[in-house]
Amino acid sequence: MGEGFASSVASSLLNAIELPELIVSSQEHYEASAIELATNPAKLRVIKDKLERNRLTTALFDAPRFTKHIEESYTQMYKRYHNELLVDHYLYSRLMNWKNLTWTNHPMQYLASISRMY
């Protein structure tokens, strides 16, 4: 996995769809993987089939669950903000089940960071 933002996002998405075998550690590994998939139709078919199955079962494409969790998080952040409480990182991470977010101590800053993601 590369060091850049795009690399991190791609890696997170591949993990979320349960295809970690497509995560590579270098440009050379990327090229070798691309050539392997282009020249090995059976392996490519396995990846495509797994993607198709996982698309229907993983949280990445579960819009109703995402909507429920983000609405619950917004409600909790709003309540905490009006009670002048700091962000409860555990609560939000449990509700959203997200990893590697940059957390702040102010709920409105946190909301802004989420809105930039989507």
N, CA, C and O atoms as CSV, one atom per row, in Angstrom:
chain,resi,resn,atom,element,x,y,z
A,1,MET,N,N,0.847,-1.172,0.000
A,1,MET,CA,C,0.000,0.000,0.000
A,1,MET,C,C,0.891,1.233,0.000
A,1,MET,O,O,1.876,1.302,0.735
A,2,GLY,N,N,0.537,2.193,-0.824
A,2,GLY,CA,C,1.310,3.430,-0.903
A,2,GLY,C,C,1.050,4.334,0.284
A,2,GLY,O,O,0.237,4.029,1.156
A,3,GLU,N,N,1.746,5.436,0.299
A,3,GLU,CA,C,1.663,6.382,1.408
A,3,GLU,C,C,0.627,7.479,1.180
A,3,GLU,O,O,0.260,8.175,2.126
A,4,GLY,N,N,0.152,7.650,-0.041
A,4,GLY,CA,C,-0.730,8.756,-0.380
A,4,GLY,C,C,-2.174,8.528,0.031
A,4,GLY,O,O,-2.575,7.429,0.413
A,5,PHE,N,N,-2.948,9.618,-0.063
A,5,PHE,CA,C,-4.358,9.582,0.299
A,5,PHE,C,C,-5.135,8.606,-0.579
A,5,PHE,O,O,-5.895,7.781,-0.071
A,6,ALA,N,N,-4.945,8.699,-1.894
A,6,ALA,CA,C,-5.673,7.824,-2.812
A,6,ALA,C,C,-5.379,6.354,-2.520
A,6,ALA,O,O,-6.267,5.506,-2.601
A,7,SER,N,N,-4.149,6.068,-2.188
A,7,SER,CA,C,-3.750,4.712,-1.867
A,7,SER,C,C,-4.452,4.215,-0.604
A,7,SER,O,O,-4.905,3.072,-0.540
A,8,SER,N,N,-4.535,5.076,0.382
A,8,SER,CA,C,-5.223,4.721,1.630
A,8,SER,C,C,-6.706,4.487,1.398
A,8,SER,O,O,-7.285,3.543,1.937
A,9,VAL,N,N,-7.321,5.351,0.593
A,9,VAL,CA,C,-8.749,5.199,0.294
A,9,VAL,C,C,-8.985,3.890,-0.459
A,9,VAL,O,O,-9.891,3.127,-0.120
A,10,ALA,N,N,-8.177,3.638,-1.468
A,10,ALA,CA,C,-8.332,2.409,-2.245
A,10,ALA,C,C,-8.172,1.173,-1.361
A,10,ALA,O,O,-8.924,0.207,-1.486
A,11,SER,N,N,-7.196,1.215,-0.480
A,11,SER,CA,C,-6.958,0.099,0.429
A,11,SER,C,C,-8.153,-0.106,1.365
A,11,SER,O,O,-8.580,-1.237,1.600
A,12,SER,N,N,-8.678,0.984,1.888
A,12,SER,CA,C,-9.851,0.896,2.766
A,12,SER,C,C,-11.055,0.318,2.038
A,12,SER,O,O,-11.779,-0.513,2.586
A,13,LEU,N,N,-11.266,0.756,0.805
A,13,LEU,CA,C,-12.392,0.246,0.019
A,13,LEU,C,C,-12.234,-1.233,-0.294
A,13,LEU,O,O,-13.201,-1.991,-0.213
A,14,LEU,N,N,-11.029,-1.648,-0.651
A,14,LEU,CA,C,-10.803,-3.059,-0.937
A,14,LEU,C,C,-10.993,-3.921,0.310
A,14,LEU,O,O,-11.527,-5.027,0.223
A,15,ASN,N,N,-10.564,-3.428,1.458
A,15,ASN,CA,C,-10.816,-4.164,2.702
A,15,ASN,C,C,-12.306,-4.209,3.017
A,15,ASN,O,O,-12.817,-5.237,3.461
A,16,ALA,N,N,-12.998,-3.105,2.789
A,16,ALA,CA,C,-14.435,-3.054,3.090
A,16,ALA,C,C,-15.237,-4.000,2.212
A,16,ALA,O,O,-16.263,-4.524,2.646
A,17,ILE,N,N,-14.788,-4.226,0.994
A,17,ILE,CA,C,-15.488,-5.143,0.087
A,17,ILE,C,C,-14.917,-6.559,0.194
A,17,ILE,O,O,-15.305,-7.462,-0.548
A,18,GLU,N,N,-13.982,-6.729,1.140
A,18,GLU,CA,C,-13.356,-8.021,1.436
A,18,GLU,C,C,-12.576,-8.576,0.245
A,18,GLU,O,O,-12.686,-9.750,-0.109
A,19,LEU,N,N,-11.774,-7.677,-0.366
A,19,LEU,CA,C,-10.868,-8.077,-1.440
A,19,LEU,C,C,-9.444,-7.602,-1.131
A,19,LEU,O,O,-8.839,-6.897,-1.938
A,20,PRO,N,N,-8.914,-7.982,0.022
A,20,PRO,CA,C,-7.574,-7.511,0.380
A,20,PRO,C,C,-6.484,-8.054,-0.531
A,20,PRO,O,O,-5.378,-7.516,-0.570
A,21,GLU,N,N,-6.792,-9.119,-1.263
A,21,GLU,CA,C,-5.794,-9.679,-2.176
A,21,GLU,C,C,-5.465,-8.726,-3.328
A,21,GLU,O,O,-4.490,-8.946,-4.047
A,22,LEU,N,N,-6.259,-7.679,-3.510
A,22,LEU,CA,C,-5.979,-6.695,-4.554
A,22,LEU,C,C,-5.157,-5.509,-4.045
A,22,LEU,O,O,-4.795,-4.632,-4.829
A,23,ILE,N,N,-4.863,-5.472,-2.761
A,23,ILE,CA,C,-4.035,-4.401,-2.203
A,23,ILE,C,C,-2.578,-4.736,-2.478
A,23,ILE,O,O,-2.120,-5.844,-2.196
A,24,VAL,N,N,-1.855,-3.769,-3.030
A,24,VAL,CA,C,-0.454,-3.984,-3.368
A,24,VAL,C,C,0.428,-3.008,-2.596
A,24,VAL,O,O,-0.041,-1.992,-2.084
A,25,SER,N,N,1.703,-3.335,-2.525
A,25,SER,CA,C,2.621,-2.544,-1.701
A,25,SER,C,C,3.544,-1.636,-2.503
A,25,SER,O,O,4.267,-0.825,-1.925
A,26,SER,N,N,3.527,-1.763,-3.829
A,26,SER,CA,C,4.441,-0.951,-4.635
A,26,SER,C,C,3.929,-0.877,-6.074
A,26,SER,O,O,3.028,-1.616,-6.473
A,27,GLN,N,N,4.519,0.020,-6.826
A,27,GLN,CA,C,4.191,0.147,-8.250
A,27,GLN,C,C,4.507,-1.155,-8.984
A,27,GLN,O,O,3.747,-1.595,-9.847
A,28,GLU,N,N,5.623,-1.756,-8.634
A,28,GLU,CA,C,6.020,-3.012,-9.284
A,28,GLU,C,C,5.014,-4.128,-8.981
A,28,GLU,O,O,4.646,-4.900,-9.867
A,29,HIS,N,N,4.578,-4.203,-7.728
A,29,HIS,CA,C,3.590,-5.206,-7.331
A,29,HIS,C,C,2.262,-4.951,-8.047
A,29,HIS,O,O,1.584,-5.893,-8.458
A,30,TYR,N,N,1.892,-3.674,-8.196
A,30,TYR,CA,C,0.677,-3.298,-8.918
A,30,TYR,C,C,0.747,-3.791,-10.366
A,30,TYR,O,O,-0.194,-4.408,-10.866
A,31,GLU,N,N,1.870,-3.513,-11.030
A,31,GLU,CA,C,2.035,-3.921,-12.416
A,31,GLU,C,C,2.003,-5.438,-12.547
A,31,GLU,O,O,1.368,-5.971,-13.458
A,32,ALA,N,N,2.677,-6.127,-11.651
A,32,ALA,CA,C,2.690,-7.600,-11.694
A,32,ALA,C,C,1.287,-8.161,-11.479
A,32,ALA,O,O,0.891,-9.122,-12.139
A,33,SER,N,N,0.541,-7.563,-10.559
A,33,SER,CA,C,-0.833,-8.022,-10.300
A,33,SER,C,C,-1.732,-7.768,-11.501
A,33,SER,O,O,-2.556,-8.612,-11.853
A,34,ALA,N,N,-1.574,-6.605,-12.132
A,34,ALA,CA,C,-2.373,-6.275,-13.315
A,34,ALA,C,C,-2.079,-7.252,-14.455
A,34,ALA,O,O,-2.997,-7.724,-15.126
A,35,ILE,N,N,-0.815,-7.549,-14.667
A,35,ILE,CA,C,-0.432,-8.491,-15.718
A,35,ILE,C,C,-0.968,-9.883,-15.400
A,35,ILE,O,O,-1.476,-10.578,-16.281
A,36,GLU,N,N,-0.852,-10.288,-14.130
A,36,GLU,CA,C,-1.359,-11.606,-13.721
A,36,GLU,C,C,-2.859,-11.728,-13.978
A,36,GLU,O,O,-3.314,-12.748,-14.496
A,37,LEU,N,N,-3.623,-10.713,-13.627
A,37,LEU,CA,C,-5.068,-10.761,-13.838
A,37,LEU,C,C,-5.414,-10.684,-15.330
A,37,LEU,O,O,-6.377,-11.308,-15.777
A,38,ALA,N,N,-4.637,-9.927,-16.093
A,38,ALA,CA,C,-4.898,-9.799,-17.532
A,38,ALA,C,C,-4.577,-11.076,-18.292
A,38,ALA,O,O,-5.177,-11.342,-19.333
A,39,THR,N,N,-3.648,-11.861,-17.791
A,39,THR,CA,C,-3.216,-13.068,-18.510
A,39,THR,C,C,-3.743,-14.359,-17.895
A,39,THR,O,O,-3.480,-15.447,-18.406
A,40,ASN,N,N,-4.487,-14.239,-16.797
A,40,ASN,CA,C,-5.019,-15.422,-16.127
A,40,ASN,C,C,-6.530,-15.256,-15.959
A,40,ASN,O,O,-6.991,-14.808,-14.909
A,41,PRO,N,N,-7.307,-15.617,-16.996
A,41,PRO,CA,C,-8.760,-15.421,-16.948
A,41,PRO,C,C,-9.439,-16.130,-15.774
A,41,PRO,O,O,-10.428,-15.628,-15.240
A,42,ALA,N,N,-8.925,-17.274,-15.374
A,42,ALA,CA,C,-9.533,-18.009,-14.259
A,42,ALA,C,C,-9.388,-17.213,-12.954
A,42,ALA,O,O,-10.337,-17.113,-12.176
A,43,LYS,N,N,-8.207,-16.654,-12.724
A,43,LYS,CA,C,-7.988,-15.862,-11.518
A,43,LYS,C,C,-8.843,-14.593,-11.545
A,43,LYS,O,O,-9.417,-14.202,-10.529
A,44,LEU,N,N,-8.921,-13.961,-12.702
A,44,LEU,CA,C,-9.753,-12.764,-12.848
A,44,LEU,C,C,-11.218,-13.105,-12.583
A,44,LEU,O,O,-11.929,-12.323,-11.950
A,45,ARG,N,N,-11.673,-14.253,-13.055
A,45,ARG,CA,C,-13.061,-14.677,-12.833
A,45,ARG,C,C,-13.336,-14.874,-11.346
A,45,ARG,O,O,-14.407,-14.507,-10.864
A,46,VAL,N,N,-12.382,-15.450,-10.614
A,46,VAL,CA,C,-12.525,-15.635,-9.167
A,46,VAL,C,C,-12.704,-14.284,-8.477
A,46,VAL,O,O,-13.569,-14.129,-7.615
A,47,ILE,N,N,-11.882,-13.311,-8.863
A,47,ILE,CA,C,-11.969,-11.964,-8.275
A,47,ILE,C,C,-13.314,-11.328,-8.603
A,47,ILE,O,O,-13.968,-10.768,-7.724
A,48,LYS,N,N,-13.723,-11.412,-9.852
A,48,LYS,CA,C,-15.005,-10.822,-10.265
A,48,LYS,C,C,-16.176,-11.470,-9.540
A,48,LYS,O,O,-17.098,-10.780,-9.106
A,49,ASP,N,N,-16.143,-12.792,-9.408
A,49,ASP,CA,C,-17.216,-13.495,-8.698
A,49,ASP,C,C,-17.264,-13.078,-7.228
A,49,ASP,O,O,-18.339,-12.861,-6.670
A,50,LYS,N,N,-16.106,-12.970,-6.619
A,50,LYS,CA,C,-16.051,-12.557,-5.215
A,50,LYS,C,C,-16.576,-11.138,-5.053
A,50,LYS,O,O,-17.311,-10.852,-4.108
A,51,LEU,N,N,-16.204,-10.250,-5.965
A,51,LEU,CA,C,-16.702,-8.878,-5.926
A,51,LEU,C,C,-18.220,-8.854,-6.054
A,51,LEU,O,O,-18.896,-8.136,-5.318
A,52,GLU,N,N,-18.747,-9.624,-6.969
A,52,GLU,CA,C,-20.203,-9.675,-7.163
A,52,GLU,C,C,-20.924,-10.179,-5.909
A,52,GLU,O,O,-21.941,-9.616,-5.504
A,53,ARG,N,N,-20.394,-11.238,-5.302
A,53,ARG,CA,C,-21.004,-11.765,-4.063
A,53,ARG,C,C,-20.906,-10.748,-2.934
A,53,ARG,O,O,-21.886,-10.478,-2.240
A,54,ASN,N,N,-19.717,-10.189,-2.758
A,54,ASN,CA,C,-19.490,-9.279,-1.634
A,54,ASN,C,C,-20.243,-7.964,-1.782
A,54,ASN,O,O,-20.567,-7.311,-0.790
A,55,ARG,N,N,-20.515,-7.584,-3.008
A,55,ARG,CA,C,-21.270,-6.354,-3.246
A,55,ARG,C,C,-22.645,-6.426,-2.587
A,55,ARG,O,O,-23.203,-5.404,-2.188
A,56,LEU,N,N,-23.176,-7.612,-2.478
A,56,LEU,CA,C,-24.510,-7.790,-1.909
A,56,LEU,C,C,-24.504,-8.051,-0.409
A,56,LEU,O,O,-25.556,-8.012,0.228
A,57,THR,N,N,-23.322,-8.318,0.167
A,57,THR,CA,C,-23.293,-8.733,1.567
A,57,THR,C,C,-22.435,-7.876,2.485
A,57,THR,O,O,-22.550,-7.997,3.704
A,58,THR,N,N,-21.589,-7.023,1.950
A,58,THR,CA,C,-20.695,-6.244,2.815
A,58,THR,C,C,-21.276,-4.877,3.136
A,58,THR,O,O,-22.145,-4.362,2.432
A,59,ALA,N,N,-20.773,-4.311,4.211
A,59,ALA,CA,C,-21.269,-3.012,4.682
A,59,ALA,C,C,-21.008,-1.885,3.696
A,59,ALA,O,O,-21.711,-0.875,3.724
A,60,LEU,N,N,-20.027,-2.028,2.835
A,60,LEU,CA,C,-19.677,-0.967,1.896
A,60,LEU,C,C,-20.872,-0.515,1.063
A,60,LEU,O,O,-20.998,0.671,0.757
A,61,PHE,N,N,-21.748,-1.442,0.694
A,61,PHE,CA,C,-22.903,-1.106,-0.136
A,61,PHE,C,C,-24.218,-1.169,0.629
A,61,PHE,O,O,-25.288,-1.186,0.020
A,62,ASP,N,N,-24.150,-1.204,1.932
A,62,ASP,CA,C,-25.363,-1.277,2.753
A,62,ASP,C,C,-25.818,0.141,3.105
A,62,ASP,O,O,-25.587,0.618,4.216
A,63,ALA,N,N,-26.466,0.807,2.151
A,63,ALA,CA,C,-26.886,2.196,2.338
A,63,ALA,C,C,-27.870,2.377,3.498
A,63,ALA,O,O,-27.737,3.353,4.236
A,64,PRO,N,N,-28.841,1.496,3.697
A,64,PRO,CA,C,-29.742,1.680,4.843
A,64,PRO,C,C,-29.004,1.641,6.185
A,64,PRO,O,O,-29.293,2.438,7.078
A,65,ARG,N,N,-28.063,0.726,6.322
A,65,ARG,CA,C,-27.283,0.647,7.568
A,65,ARG,C,C,-26.426,1.899,7.751
A,65,ARG,O,O,-26.359,2.457,8.846
A,66,PHE,N,N,-25.775,2.334,6.680
A,66,PHE,CA,C,-24.966,3.544,6.751
A,66,PHE,C,C,-25.829,4.736,7.169
A,66,PHE,O,O,-25.442,5.512,8.043
A,67,THR,N,N,-26.997,4.878,6.542
A,67,THR,CA,C,-27.898,5.992,6.848
A,67,THR,C,C,-28.319,5.962,8.306
A,67,THR,O,O,-28.306,6.992,8.980
A,68,LYS,N,N,-28.689,4.795,8.794
A,68,LYS,CA,C,-29.097,4.665,10.198
A,68,LYS,C,C,-27.962,5.077,11.127
A,68,LYS,O,O,-28.177,5.833,12.074
A,69,HIS,N,N,-26.774,4.592,10.866
A,69,HIS,CA,C,-25.633,4.878,11.741
A,69,HIS,C,C,-25.219,6.339,11.690
A,69,HIS,O,O,-24.902,6.928,12.724
A,70,ILE,N,N,-25.217,6.927,10.508
A,70,ILE,CA,C,-24.790,8.327,10.442
A,70,ILE,C,C,-25.836,9.244,11.074
A,70,ILE,O,O,-25.484,10.247,11.694
A,71,GLU,N,N,-27.110,8.910,10.923
A,71,GLU,CA,C,-28.155,9.705,11.575
A,71,GLU,C,C,-28.052,9.607,13.097
A,71,GLU,O,O,-28.217,10.606,13.797
A,72,GLU,N,N,-27.782,8.414,13.606
A,72,GLU,CA,C,-27.592,8.258,15.052
A,72,GLU,C,C,-26.381,9.061,15.531
A,72,GLU,O,O,-26.421,9.682,16.593
A,73,SER,N,N,-25.315,9.042,14.746
A,73,SER,CA,C,-24.119,9.808,15.113
A,73,SER,C,C,-24.405,11.300,15.113
A,73,SER,O,O,-24.004,12.006,16.038
A,74,TYR,N,N,-25.089,11.786,14.095
A,74,TYR,CA,C,-25.426,13.210,14.029
A,74,TYR,C,C,-26.281,13.622,15.240
A,74,TYR,O,O,-26.060,14.677,15.834
A,75,THR,N,N,-27.237,12.792,15.587
A,75,THR,CA,C,-28.097,13.098,16.732
A,75,THR,C,C,-27.280,13.175,18.020
A,75,THR,O,O,-27.445,14.104,18.810
A,76,GLN,N,N,-26.407,12.204,18.226
A,76,GLN,CA,C,-25.576,12.206,19.433
A,76,GLN,C,C,-24.621,13.399,19.450
A,76,GLN,O,O,-24.421,14.020,20.494
A,77,MET,N,N,-24.037,13.717,18.307
A,77,MET,CA,C,-23.122,14.870,18.251
A,77,MET,C,C,-23.863,16.167,18.552
A,77,MET,O,O,-23.357,17.027,19.272
A,78,TYR,N,N,-25.050,16.301,18.005
A,78,TYR,CA,C,-25.849,17.504,18.232
A,78,TYR,C,C,-26.178,17.648,19.712
A,78,TYR,O,O,-26.057,18.737,20.273
A,79,LYS,N,N,-26.596,16.552,20.349
A,79,LYS,CA,C,-26.912,16.591,21.784
A,79,LYS,C,C,-25.671,16.937,22.606
A,79,LYS,O,O,-25.737,17.757,23.521
A,80,ARG,N,N,-24.549,16.317,22.279
A,80,ARG,CA,C,-23.318,16.588,23.032
A,80,ARG,C,C,-22.865,18.029,22.825
A,80,ARG,O,O,-22.392,18.671,23.763
A,81,TYR,N,N,-23.005,18.534,21.623
A,81,TYR,CA,C,-22.615,19.918,21.335
A,81,TYR,C,C,-23.432,20.888,22.191
A,81,TYR,O,O,-22.879,21.818,22.778
A,82,HIS,N,N,-24.728,20.673,22.260
A,82,HIS,CA,C,-25.593,21.573,23.031
A,82,HIS,C,C,-25.403,21.418,24.537
A,82,HIS,O,O,-25.783,22.304,25.303
A,83,ASN,N,N,-24.830,20.323,24.960
A,83,ASN,CA,C,-24.504,20.138,26.379
A,83,ASN,C,C,-23.042,20.485,26.658
A,83,ASN,O,O,-22.531,20.231,27.748
A,84,GLU,N,N,-22.372,21.072,25.651
A,84,GLU,CA,C,-20.975,21.504,25.745
A,84,GLU,C,C,-20.041,20.364,26.177
A,84,GLU,O,O,-19.134,20.554,26.986
A,85,LEU,N,N,-20.287,19.204,25.625
A,85,LEU,CA,C,-19.456,18.030,25.900
A,85,LEU,C,C,-18.505,17.800,24.729
A,85,LEU,O,O,-18.790,18.193,23.598
A,86,LEU,N,N,-17.384,17.163,25.011
A,86,LEU,CA,C,-16.436,16.823,23.961
A,86,LEU,C,C,-16.961,15.644,23.151
A,86,LEU,O,O,-17.881,14.941,23.570
A,87,VAL,N,N,-16.370,15.447,22.011
A,87,VAL,CA,C,-16.740,14.332,21.153
A,87,VAL,C,C,-16.474,13.019,21.881
A,87,VAL,O,O,-15.427,12.846,22.504
A,88,ASP,N,N,-17.411,12.116,21.800
A,88,ASP,CA,C,-17.251,10.781,22.363
A,88,ASP,C,C,-16.798,9.865,21.222
A,88,ASP,O,O,-17.622,9.286,20.514
A,89,HIS,N,N,-15.487,9.743,21.056
A,89,HIS,CA,C,-14.935,8.998,19.932
A,89,HIS,C,C,-15.407,7.552,19.905
A,89,HIS,O,O,-15.686,7.005,18.838
A,90,TYR,N,N,-15.496,6.940,21.064
A,90,TYR,CA,C,-15.915,5.544,21.108
A,90,TYR,C,C,-17.332,5.393,20.583
A,90,TYR,O,O,-17.618,4.486,19.802
A,91,LEU,N,N,-18.216,6.279,21.011
A,91,LEU,CA,C,-19.610,6.208,20.576
A,91,LEU,C,C,-19.709,6.298,19.064
A,91,LEU,O,O,-20.382,5.481,18.437
A,92,TYR,N,N,-19.039,7.290,18.469
A,92,TYR,CA,C,-19.158,7.488,17.036
A,92,TYR,C,C,-18.491,6.361,16.256
A,92,TYR,O,O,-19.023,5.912,15.240
A,93,SER,N,N,-17.349,5.909,16.714
A,93,SER,CA,C,-16.690,4.838,15.982
A,93,SER,C,C,-17.508,3.550,16.079
A,93,SER,O,O,-17.539,2.761,15.135
A,94,ARG,N,N,-18.166,3.338,17.215
A,94,ARG,CA,C,-19.014,2.152,17.364
A,94,ARG,C,C,-20.241,2.271,16.466
A,94,ARG,O,O,-20.629,1.306,15.807
A,95,LEU,N,N,-20.855,3.460,16.440
A,95,LEU,CA,C,-22.027,3.646,15.602
A,95,LEU,C,C,-21.691,3.540,14.120
A,95,LEU,O,O,-22.423,2.915,13.352
A,96,MET,N,N,-20.586,4.150,13.727
A,96,MET,CA,C,-20.237,4.202,12.317
A,96,MET,C,C,-19.393,3.010,11.883
A,96,MET,O,O,-19.369,2.648,10.707
A,97,ASN,N,N,-18.703,2.405,12.845
A,97,ASN,CA,C,-17.801,1.306,12.540
A,97,ASN,C,C,-16.773,1.714,11.488
A,97,ASN,O,O,-16.471,0.954,10.567
A,98,TRP,N,N,-16.247,2.918,11.640
A,98,TRP,CA,C,-15.226,3.429,10.732
A,98,TRP,C,C,-13.879,3.340,11.406
A,98,TRP,O,O,-13.772,3.378,12.631
A,99,LYS,N,N,-12.858,3.222,10.590
A,99,LYS,CA,C,-11.487,3.187,11.095
A,99,LYS,C,C,-10.706,4.314,10.452
A,99,LYS,O,O,-11.035,4.777,9.360
A,100,ASN,N,N,-9.676,4.742,11.139
A,100,ASN,CA,C,-8.707,5.693,10.600
A,100,ASN,C,C,-9.280,7.060,10.264
A,100,ASN,O,O,-8.796,7.716,9.343
A,101,LEU,N,N,-10.301,7.505,10.990
A,101,LEU,CA,C,-10.781,8.872,10.809
A,101,LEU,C,C,-9.931,9.811,11.650
A,101,LEU,O,O,-9.391,9.419,12.685
A,102,THR,N,N,-9.819,11.037,11.201
A,102,THR,CA,C,-9.149,12.049,12.004
A,102,THR,C,C,-10.193,12.650,12.923
A,102,THR,O,O,-11.143,13.282,12.460
A,103,TRP,N,N,-10.026,12.460,14.216
A,103,TRP,CA,C,-11.004,12.943,15.184
A,103,TRP,C,C,-10.595,14.318,15.700
A,103,TRP,O,O,-9.409,14.641,15.774
A,104,THR,N,N,-11.581,15.110,16.051
A,104,THR,CA,C,-11.322,16.405,16.663
A,104,THR,C,C,-12.093,16.442,17.976
A,104,THR,O,O,-12.866,15.529,18.265
A,105,ASN,N,N,-11.890,17.477,18.765
A,105,ASN,CA,C,-12.605,17.599,20.034
A,105,ASN,C,C,-13.890,18.394,19.920
A,105,ASN,O,O,-14.591,18.580,20.915
A,106,HIS,N,N,-14.208,18.860,18.743
A,106,HIS,CA,C,-15.418,19.657,18.600
A,106,HIS,C,C,-16.369,18.958,17.631
A,106,HIS,O,O,-15.978,18.653,16.505
A,107,PRO,N,N,-17.607,18.700,18.047
A,107,PRO,CA,C,-18.534,17.948,17.198
A,107,PRO,C,C,-18.745,18.570,15.822
A,107,PRO,O,O,-18.872,17.840,14.839
A,108,MET,N,N,-18.785,19.885,15.725
A,108,MET,CA,C,-19.018,20.506,14.428
A,108,MET,C,C,-17.816,20.307,13.500
A,108,MET,O,O,-17.988,20.177,12.288
A,109,GLN,N,N,-16.622,20.281,14.048
A,109,GLN,CA,C,-15.445,19.986,13.223
A,109,GLN,C,C,-15.510,18.538,12.748
A,109,GLN,O,O,-15.138,18.232,11.615
A,110,TYR,N,N,-15.986,17.650,13.619
A,110,TYR,CA,C,-16.117,16.250,13.242
A,110,TYR,C,C,-17.144,16.098,12.129
A,110,TYR,O,O,-16.909,15.364,11.169
A,111,LEU,N,N,-18.276,16.778,12.244
A,111,LEU,CA,C,-19.289,16.732,11.197
A,111,LEU,C,C,-18.692,17.212,9.877
A,111,LEU,O,O,-18.934,16.618,8.827
A,112,ALA,N,N,-17.924,18.271,9.935
A,112,ALA,CA,C,-17.302,18.791,8.721
A,112,ALA,C,C,-16.355,17.768,8.114
A,112,ALA,O,O,-16.304,17.624,6.893
A,113,SER,N,N,-15.598,17.051,8.954
A,113,SER,CA,C,-14.672,16.058,8.417
A,113,SER,C,C,-15.427,14.915,7.768
A,113,SER,O,O,-14.962,14.367,6.769
A,114,ILE,N,N,-16.574,14.539,8.304
A,114,ILE,CA,C,-17.373,13.477,7.693
A,114,ILE,C,C,-17.948,13.961,6.363
A,114,ILE,O,O,-17.920,13.232,5.372
A,115,SER,N,N,-18.466,15.183,6.340
A,115,SER,CA,C,-19.098,15.667,5.123
A,115,SER,C,C,-18.087,15.764,3.977
A,115,SER,O,O,-18.474,15.629,2.817
A,116,ARG,N,N,-16.824,15.992,4.265
A,116,ARG,CA,C,-15.802,16.046,3.218
A,116,ARG,C,C,-15.558,14.654,2.631
A,116,ARG,O,O,-15.089,14.533,1.500
A,117,MET,N,N,-15.872,13.613,3.391
A,117,MET,CA,C,-15.634,12.251,2.920
A,117,MET,C,C,-16.656,11.831,1.879
A,117,MET,O,O,-16.383,10.947,1.066
A,118,TYR,N,N,-17.824,12.448,1.892
A,118,TYR,CA,C,-18.898,12.000,0.997
A,118,TYR,C,C,-19.312,13.086,0.086
A,118,TYR,O,O,-20.205,12.893,-0.739
